[in-house]
């Protein structure tokens, strides 16, 4: 996994959930909003501290985590 510029994890912040640096915005919150159908523009309006670069890095992290080990997805 490459070094992350916008995402960090600290046990003292949000219980260690990956968050966008300098915020208490959990990466999973943004990814859940996007997967529920919110547009990138809508997410950015709700979280003005974020940019499209933050979202791209979140997608990349999610992809890296899915590739970490073999996942069995039930049919």
KOLTI-635567 format. One record per residue (C-alpha): residue in three letters; x, y, z. Coordinates in steps of 0.02 Angstrom, whole numbers, padded with zeros to 5 digits, always signed. Layout:
REM KOLTI-635567
ALAXYZ
...
This chain:
REM KOLTI-635567
UNK+00000+00000+00000
UNK+00069+00169-00047
UNK+00092+00311+00078
UNK-00070+00405+00106
UNK-00068+00594+00094
UNK-00244+00634+00153
UNK-00293+00487+00264
UNK-00226+00437+00434
UNK-00275+00330+00582
UNK-00248+00378+00764
UNK-00322+00280+00910
UNK-00356+00446+00997
UNK-00465+00508+00853
UNK-00628+00419+00812
UNK-00565+00261+00896
UNK-00432+00235+00764
UNK-00549+00234+00614
UNK-00463+00298+00458
UNK-00505+00483+00444
UNK-00455+00623+00330
UNK-00305+00712+00406
UNK-00346+00861+00514
UNK-00531+00814+00524
UNK-00645+00694+00614
UNK-00723+00643+00449
UNK-00712+00453+00438
UNK-00666+00383+00269
UNK-00806+00255+00285
UNK-00934+00395+00306
UNK-00886+00469+00138
UNK-00875+00301+00050
UNK-01045+00251+00119
UNK-01122+00413+00055
UNK-01049+00384-00117
UNK-01104+00202-00122
UNK-01280+00256-00071
UNK-01289+00364-00226
UNK-01229+00535-00170
UNK-01125+00623-00301
UNK-00949+00682-00269
UNK-01013+00861-00280
UNK-01144+00826-00147
UNK-01014+00749-00031
UNK-00899+00897-00056
UNK-01041+01017-00014
UNK-01075+00922+00148
UNK-00889+00913+00191
UNK-00809+01075+00129
UNK-00641+01027+00206
UNK-00624+00889+00077
UNK-00572+00895-00105
UNK-00586+00775-00249
UNK-00408+00720-00208
UNK-00467+00662-00037
UNK-00605+00560-00116
UNK-00489+00484-00246
UNK-00371+00430-00108
UNK-00518+00353-00011
UNK-00567+00253-00166
UNK-00387+00197-00186
UNK-00376+00143-00005
UNK-00538+00044-00022
UNK-00471-00040-00178
UNK-00306-00082-00092
UNK-00397-00156+00057
UNK-00507-00263-00055
UNK-00351-00328-00143
UNK-00262-00367+00022
UNK-00323-00546+00030
UNK-00439-00657-00066
UNK-00620-00615-00031
UNK-00762-00735-00060
UNK-00919-00644-00112
UNK-01075-00751-00096
UNK-01178-00773-00253
